Amino acid sequence: KKKKKKKKKKKKKKKKKKKQTEKDTLYQSKKLEMSIERIYRKKLKMRFERIWRSVAAWLLLLF
């Protein structure tokens, strides 16, 4: 019976956090704004499509 060798655990190096420059914060806030806008637009589009579909269905029923 052979003894199993214990594997040494590697220590993870902690990444040093860079101090955020003003440029970075500006860029990030802009990015966030853009993504929020995109989501908002998507939701609006979906709502519009849903309403449009129901209107189309109604028109088909009427005629």
N, CA and C atoms as an extended XYZ file, in Angstrom:
189
Properties=species:S:1:pos:R:3:atomname:S:1:resname:S:1:resid:I:1 pbc="F F F"
N         0.845       -1.199        0.000 N   LYS     1
C         0.000        0.000        0.000 CA  LYS     1
C         0.879        1.247        0.000 C   LYS     1
N         0.712        2.060       -1.044 N   LYS     2
C         1.517        3.273       -1.149 CA  LYS     2
C         0.833        4.429       -0.457 C   LYS     2
N         1.633        5.236        0.176 N   LYS     3
C         1.087        6.427        0.820 CA  LYS     3
C         0.882        7.512       -0.223 C   LYS     3
N        -0.287        8.181       -0.154 N   LYS     4
C        -0.578        9.264       -1.103 CA  LYS     4
C         0.155       10.513       -0.660 C   LYS     4
N         0.731       11.183       -1.631 N   LYS     5
C         1.411       12.437       -1.334 CA  LYS     5
C         0.385       13.541       -1.220 C   LYS     5
N         0.517       14.327       -0.206 N   LYS     6
C        -0.397       15.455       -0.061 CA  LYS     6
C         0.056       16.574       -0.967 C   LYS     6
N        -0.903       17.120       -1.684 N   LYS     7
C        -0.589       18.241       -2.575 CA  LYS     7
C        -0.548       19.522       -1.779 C   LYS     7
N         0.441       20.316       -2.081 N   LYS     8
C         0.537       21.613       -1.410 CA  LYS     8
C        -0.455       22.568       -2.054 C   LYS     8
N        -1.176       23.277       -1.217 N   LYS     9
C        -2.121       24.257       -1.735 CA  LYS     9
C        -1.359       25.504       -2.129 C   LYS     9
N        -1.682       25.992       -3.298 N   LYS    10
C        -1.059       27.234       -3.761 CA  LYS    10
C        -1.790       28.402       -3.141 C   LYS    10
N        -1.030       29.320       -2.652 N   LYS    11
C        -1.647       30.516       -2.098 CA  LYS    11
C        -1.998       31.456       -3.237 C   LYS    11
N        -3.202       31.966       -3.178 N   LYS    12
C        -3.622       32.919       -4.204 CA  LYS    12
C        -3.039       34.269       -3.883 C   LYS    12
N        -2.518       34.884       -4.919 N   LYS    13
C        -1.984       36.233       -4.736 CA  LYS    13
C        -3.129       37.222       -4.770 C   LYS    13
N        -3.130       38.108       -3.822 N   LYS    14
C        -4.166       39.134       -3.817 CA  LYS    14
C        -3.777       40.218       -4.800 C   LYS    14
N        -4.737       40.583       -5.614 N   LYS    15
C        -4.482       41.660       -6.568 CA  LYS    15
C        -4.601       42.981       -5.850 C   LYS    15
N        -3.660       43.813       -6.123 N   LYS    16
C        -3.718       45.146       -5.525 CA  LYS    16
C        -4.746       45.955       -6.289 C   LYS    16
N        -5.592       46.591       -5.538 N   LYS    17
C        -6.627       47.393       -6.172 CA  LYS    17
C        -6.032       48.742       -6.552 C   LYS    17
N        -6.223       49.049       -7.814 N   LYS    18
C        -5.742       50.343       -8.288 CA  LYS    18
C        -6.650       51.434       -7.751 C   LYS    18
N        -6.054       52.533       -7.426 N   LYS    19
C        -6.882       53.668       -7.025 CA  LYS    19
C        -7.567       54.171       -8.274 C   LYS    19
N        -8.849       54.372       -8.153 N   GLN    20
C        -9.605       54.816       -9.320 CA  GLN    20
C        -9.308       56.275       -9.629 C   GLN    20
N        -8.975       56.487      -10.867 N   THR    21
C        -8.752       57.857      -11.287 CA  THR    21
C       -10.100       58.450      -11.681 C   THR    21
N       -10.119       59.728      -11.806 N   GLU    22
C       -11.366       60.415      -12.155 CA  GLU    22
C       -11.872       59.938      -13.515 C   GLU    22
N       -10.908       59.722      -14.408 N   LYS    23
C       -11.240       59.282      -15.754 CA  LYS    23
C       -11.969       57.939      -15.697 C   LYS    23
N       -11.431       57.038      -14.882 N   ASP    24
C       -12.035       55.713      -14.740 CA  ASP    24
C       -13.466       55.801      -14.240 C   ASP    24
N       -13.659       56.605      -13.203 N   THR    25
C       -15.007       56.707      -12.634 CA  THR    25
C       -15.968       57.300      -13.650 C   THR    25
N       -15.483       58.277      -14.381 N   LEU    26
C       -16.317       58.888      -15.415 CA  LEU    26
C       -16.703       57.847      -16.452 C   LEU    26
N       -15.694       57.071      -16.881 N   TYR    27
C       -15.912       56.042      -17.897 CA  TYR    27
C       -16.918       55.021      -17.403 C   TYR    27
N       -16.750       54.586      -16.144 N   GLN    28
C       -17.651       53.573      -15.597 CA  GLN    28
C       -19.086       54.074      -15.480 C   GLN    28
N       -19.229       55.305      -15.027 N   SER    29
C       -20.591       55.840      -14.879 CA  SER    29
C       -21.257       55.974      -16.253 C   SER    29
N       -20.445       56.354      -17.234 N   LYS    30
C       -20.966       56.477      -18.598 CA  LYS    30
C       -21.417       55.104      -19.102 C   LYS    30
N       -20.569       54.089      -18.828 N   LYS    31
C       -20.864       52.731      -19.252 CA  LYS    31
C       -22.169       52.256      -18.622 C   LYS    31
N       -22.301       52.534      -17.334 N   LEU    32
C       -23.498       52.143      -16.589 CA  LEU    32
C       -24.729       52.811      -17.193 C   LEU    32
N       -24.581       54.098      -17.462 N   GLU    33
C       -25.682       54.858      -18.063 CA  GLU    33
C       -26.121       54.226      -19.377 C   GLU    33
N       -25.120       53.878      -20.191 N   MET    34
C       -25.407       53.289      -21.492 CA  MET    34
C       -26.152       51.972      -21.340 C   MET    34
N       -25.676       51.124      -20.411 N   SER    35
C       -26.311       49.818      -20.247 CA  SER    35
C       -27.742       49.976      -19.735 C   SER    35
N       -27.941       50.927      -18.815 N   ILE    36
C       -29.291       51.171      -18.299 CA  ILE    36
C       -30.200       51.622      -19.430 C   ILE    36
N       -29.662       52.513      -20.256 N   GLU    37
C       -30.438       53.030      -21.392 CA  GLU    37
C       -30.816       51.897      -22.340 C   GLU    37
N       -29.851       51.004      -22.569 N   ARG    38
C       -30.078       49.897      -23.482 CA  ARG    38
C       -31.187       48.987      -22.957 C   ARG    38
N       -31.116       48.685      -21.660 N   ILE    39
C       -32.128       47.826      -21.045 CA  ILE    39
C       -33.496       48.490      -21.141 C   ILE    39
N       -33.519       49.801      -20.841 N   TYR    40
C       -34.760       50.559      -20.876 CA  TYR    40
C       -35.378       50.503      -22.267 C   TYR    40
N       -34.524       50.702      -23.275 N   ARG    41
C       -34.997       50.686      -24.658 CA  ARG    41
C       -35.564       49.321      -25.025 C   ARG    41
N       -34.853       48.280      -24.582 N   LYS    42
C       -35.282       46.918      -24.870 CA  LYS    42
C       -36.664       46.663      -24.281 C   LYS    42
N       -36.844       47.102      -23.020 N   LYS    43
C       -38.122       46.898      -22.335 CA  LYS    43
C       -39.236       47.647      -23.063 C   LYS    43
N       -38.937       48.880      -23.457 N   LEU    44
C       -39.930       49.677      -24.172 CA  LEU    44
C       -40.345       48.983      -25.461 C   LEU    44
N       -39.326       48.493      -26.176 N   LYS    45
C       -39.569       47.825      -27.449 CA  LYS    45
C       -40.450       46.599      -27.244 C   LYS    45
N       -40.126       45.827      -26.200 N   MET    46
C       -40.903       44.632      -25.909 CA  MET    46
C       -42.353       44.985      -25.602 C   MET    46
N       -42.528       46.033      -24.787 N   ARG    47
C       -43.876       46.461      -24.420 CA  ARG    47
C       -44.645       46.888      -25.668 C   ARG    47
N       -43.958       47.677      -26.497 N   PHE    48
C       -44.575       48.165      -27.720 CA  PHE    48
C       -45.004       47.012      -28.608 C   PHE    48
N       -44.108       46.015      -28.740 N   GLU    49
C       -44.418       44.859      -29.584 CA  GLU    49
C       -45.617       44.101      -29.044 C   GLU    49
N       -45.660       43.948      -27.707 N   ARG    50
C       -46.763       43.207      -27.099 CA  ARG    50
C       -48.088       43.914      -27.382 C   ARG    50
N       -48.086       45.251      -27.188 N   ILE    51
C       -49.306       46.031      -27.418 CA  ILE    51
C       -49.709       45.919      -28.885 C   ILE    51
N       -48.708       46.046      -29.757 N   TRP    52
C       -48.962       45.994      -31.188 CA  TRP    52
C       -49.574       44.662      -31.589 C   TRP    52
N       -49.045       43.584      -30.987 N   ARG    53
C       -49.560       42.260      -31.293 CA  ARG    53
C       -51.026       42.125      -30.900 C   ARG    53
N       -51.325       42.638      -29.707 N   SER    54
C       -52.717       42.534      -29.241 CA  SER    54
C       -53.637       43.371      -30.126 C   SER    54
N       -53.156       44.534      -30.550 N   VAL    55
C       -53.950       45.397      -31.437 CA  VAL    55
C       -54.189       44.679      -32.762 C   VAL    55
N       -53.142       44.057      -33.295 N   ALA    56
C       -53.253       43.339      -34.564 CA  ALA    56
C       -54.258       42.192      -34.436 C   ALA    56
N       -54.187       41.495      -33.294 N   ALA    57
C       -55.113       40.377      -33.065 CA  ALA    57
C       -56.552       40.891      -33.039 C   ALA    57
N       -56.741       42.019      -32.372 N   TRP    58
C       -58.082       42.615      -32.302 CA  TRP    58
C       -58.590       42.981      -33.695 C   TRP    58
N       -57.707       43.569      -34.477 N   LEU    59
C       -58.104       43.964      -35.828 CA  LEU    59
C       -58.501       42.742      -36.651 C   LEU    59
N       -57.715       41.661      -36.480 N   LEU    60
C       -58.027       40.433      -37.212 CA  LEU    60
C       -59.388       39.886      -36.778 C   LEU    60
N       -59.672       40.011      -35.495 N   LEU    61
C       -60.958       39.512      -34.996 CA  LEU    61
C       -62.121       40.349      -35.531 C   LEU    61
N       -61.880       41.656      -35.632 N   LEU    62
C       -62.949       42.550      -36.072 CA  LEU    62
C       -63.300       42.335      -37.536 C   LEU    62
N       -62.271       42.090      -38.355 N   PHE    63
C       -62.552       41.936      -39.790 CA  PHE    63
C       -62.682       40.478      -40.189 C   PHE    63
